[in-house]
Amino acid sequence: MIALLEPLPKHAFEAVERMRDGLVLPANEVAPAEFLVLDQELLQNTNDLDDIYGVIADYISVGPHYNMEVDADIANLREHLLDAAANRSVFLELAARDFGHMRHASSILTANSELEERMRATKARVDLAATSLQQIVVLMDALELDAQRYRRQVLTATGDITTDIFDVDFLAGLVTQWGQWLVKSTRVEGPRILFQIVLAILVILLFMQLGKLAKRMMGRALSPNRVNLSRLLREMILTNIKNLIIALGVLIALTQLGISLGPLLAGLGIAGFIIGFALQDLLSNFVSGMMILVYRPFDVGDFVDVAGVQGKVHKLSLVNTTFMTFDNRKLVMPNNMVWKSVITNYTDQATRRVDLVFDISYGDDINNAEEVIQETLANFDLILDSPKTVVRIQELGESSVNFIARPWVRTDDYWETYWGLTKSIKIAFDAAGITIAFPQRDFHILDHAKLTGGA
């Protein structure tokens, strides 16, 4: 058995030398498809080489049980592993650097399909190099060689977190390596990055001022004297113009920071599609808000009755409408509820009719009462001459004769007229001796004896 095992290390190391001479790094100039094929062949060859290393490691582990001298083989294998780790580390570093260059070029030339294919092929090489180096790290651990530097390199290149992250020495080395990279990057790239950040901020500030200027100019162009637009639609247009200009400035600022807008806009489009399904109610409010702006059932300052809510329209956004009640409460209602409800706009017209009802007792003179009402209305200054005021007996009620009075006033004078006439008519009735009727019932008491015939 010993005679069979002793020649193994010699033949294995000879095979390693032959295979190492046959390892060829594919050139970057070849087509991406051929590039991937050659890289896979390289990975297979390195796997075969690692299998031989594994066989030698197994021989070393069992040799002492048969009293075989393995110290020279251990030293030889360690030398080979250190050499292989150094070579594969350089291979991984070059691949990662090429991928970084490709990614930067792709962020600038966003529509170059050939560049994207080559970038994917380069990323595959990074994964291949990291896998190859990781295999050597495993063998180095078996021979108690320090491989922390290579573990950190694999983690930095691939981002794959392993149990090594919980090793204090490994974590400390990783933090030190990243700290050195940060200091170096800051020293070399710091001025350029700082300039880009300052330039991006200046671009955003410039477009904010342009947004304000555009809003003022558009406000003059859309003034009520020139364009017949509702205040709601006018404010919405002005606000959106300002926001769109600022958004354009932010996009330009992002390009100054080296961020590609193509993938960003594509991501926003996909996100918007997904969010659209999740926020259907919000989209319904948005559409209803647009319908309100287009058809203009009310405007800012109008007194309306919507879904049982009475108040003045205070503000309209694309998702909700804000009302202020007469007792100074703010009510916010979703636009879809506003649009699907019956909307009563009390201030849409310039004039409005005031409907009043006055009841007098049956014992009063109806002609005198009608004259009193007509005279009181004629002396009330807020009542319009046209349309003509109507005063009529509306009905003969159970306890009263009911008069209706229907004067016309300007919409802004409605409540002052309503309350003023109610008070004036009561004073006039009192002066003329006309009484306001109240519910009455007559009770007739019959003799029970008469009803029963004296029985």
Residue pairs with C-beta under 8 A, 6 or more apart in sequence:
1 66
2 66
2 67
2 68
5 59
5 62
5 63
5 66
5 68
6 68
8 55
8 56
8 59
9 56
9 59
9 70
9 73
9 76
12 52
12 55
12 56
12 59
13 56
13 76
13 80
15 52
16 49
16 52
16 53
16 80
19 45
19 48
19 49
19 52
20 49
22 45
23 42
23 45
23 46
23 49
24 38
24 42
25 42
25 91
26 34
26 35
26 38
26 39
26 42
28 35
28 98
30 38
32 114
32 117
32 118
32 120
32 121
35 118
35 121
35 125
36 121
36 124
39 121
39 124
39 125
39 128
40 128
42 128
43 128
43 131
43 132
46 88
46 132
46 135
47 135
49 84
50 132
50 135
50 136
50 139
53 77
53 80
53 81
53 84
53 136
53 139
54 139
56 73
56 77
57 77
57 139
57 142
57 143
59 70
59 73
60 70
60 73
60 74
60 77
60 143
63 69
63 70
63 73
64 70
74 143
77 143
78 143
78 145
81 136
81 139
81 140
81 143
81 145
82 140
82 145
84 136
85 133
85 136
85 137
85 140
85 147
85 150
88 129
88 132
88 133
88 136
89 133
89 149
89 150
89 153
91 129
91 132
91 133
92 126
92 129
92 130
92 132
92 133
92 153
92 154
92 157
93 153
95 122
95 125
95 126
95 128
95 129
95 157
96 126
96 129
96 156
96 157
98 122
98 125
99 119
99 122
99 123
99 125
99 126
102 115
102 118
102 119
102 122
103 119
104 258
105 112
105 115
105 119
106 112
106 115
106 116
106 119
106 260
107 258
107 259
107 260
108 260
109 115
110 260
110 261
110 262
110 263
111 262
126 157
126 158
127 158
129 157
130 154
130 157
130 158
130 160
133 150
133 153
133 154
134 154
136 147
136 150
137 147
137 150
137 151
137 154
140 146
140 147
140 150
141 147
148 164
148 167
148 169
148 170
148 173
149 173
151 162
151 164
151 170
152 170
152 173
152 174
152 177
154 160
155 161
155 162
155 164
155 165
155 174
156 174
156 177
156 178
164 170
165 171
165 174
196 256
196 257
196 258
197 257
199 253
199 256
200 253
200 254
200 256
200 257
201 253
203 249
203 252
203 253
203 256
204 246
204 249
204 250
204 253
206 249
207 245
207 246
207 248
207 249
207 250
207 252
208 246
208 249
210 245
210 249
211 241
211 242
211 243
211 245
211 246
211 249
212 242
214 241
214 242
214 245
215 238
215 239
215 241
215 242
218 237
218 238
218 241
219 234
219 238
221 227
222 229
222 234
222 237
222 238
227 234
229 237
230 293
230 296
230 299
230 300
231 299
231 300
231 301
232 292
232 293
232 296
232 299
232 300
232 313
232 316
233 293
233 294
233 296
235 300
235 316
236 293
236 316
236 318
251 261
254 261
254 264
255 261
276 283
281 334
281 336
282 319
284 336
285 318
285 319
285 320
285 334
285 335
285 336
286 318
286 319
286 335
287 336
288 334
288 335
288 336
288 338
288 339
288 340
289 316
289 317
289 318
289 319
289 320
289 321
289 335
290 318
291 339
292 298
292 316
292 321
292 335
292 338
292 339
293 316
297 343
297 345
298 304
298 313
298 343
298 345
298 348
299 313
300 313
300 314
300 315
300 316
301 312
301 313
301 347
302 312
302 313
302 345
302 346
302 347
302 348
303 310
303 311
303 312
303 345
303 346
303 347
304 310
304 311
304 312
304 313
304 323
304 343
304 344
304 345
304 346
304 347
305 343
305 344
305 346
306 321
306 323
306 333
306 338
306 341
306 342
306 343
306 344
307 333
307 337
307 338
307 341
309 323
309 325
309 331
309 333
310 325
310 326
311 323
311 324
311 325
311 326
311 329
311 331
312 323
312 324
312 326
313 321
313 322
313 323
314 322
314 323
314 324
314 330
315 321
315 322
316 322
316 335
318 335
319 334
319 335
320 332
320 333
320 334
320 335
321 332
321 333
321 335
321 338
322 330
322 331
322 332
322 333
323 330
323 331
323 332
323 333
324 330
324 331
325 331
346 352
346 411
346 414
347 411
347 412
349 411
350 410
350 411
351 384
351 387
351 408
351 409
351 410
351 411
352 408
352 409
352 410
352 411
352 414
353 387
353 406
353 407
353 408
354 405
354 406
354 407
354 408
354 409
354 414
354 417
354 418
354 421
355 404
355 406
356 404
356 405
356 406
356 407
356 418
356 421
356 422
356 425
357 394
357 402
357 403
357 404
357 405
358 369
358 373
358 402
358 403
358 405
358 425
358 429
358 436
359 397
359 399
359 400
359 401
359 402
359 403
359 436
359 437
360 366
360 369
360 400
360 401
360 403
360 429
360 434
360 435
360 436
360 437
361 399
361 400
361 401
361 435
361 436
361 437
362 399
362 400
362 401
362 437
363 435
364 401
364 433
364 434
364 435
365 434
366 393
366 401
368 432
368 434
369 401
369 403
369 429
369 432
369 434
370 391
370 393
370 403
372 425
372 428
372 429
372 432
372 434
373 391
373 403
373 405
373 425
373 428
374 391
375 428
376 421
376 424
376 425
376 428
377 383
377 389
377 391
377 405
377 407
377 421
380 407
380 417
380 420
380 421
380 424
382 409
382 410
382 413
382 416
382 417
382 420
383 389
383 407
383 408
383 409
383 417
384 407
384 408
384 409
384 410
386 408
387 408
389 405
389 406
389 407
389 408
390 404
390 405
390 406
391 403
391 404
391 405
391 406
392 403
392 404
393 401
393 402
393 403
393 404
394 402
394 403
394 404
395 402
396 402
397 437
398 439
399 437
399 438
399 439
399 440
400 437
401 437
405 421
405 425
407 417
407 421
409 417
426 436
429 435
429 436
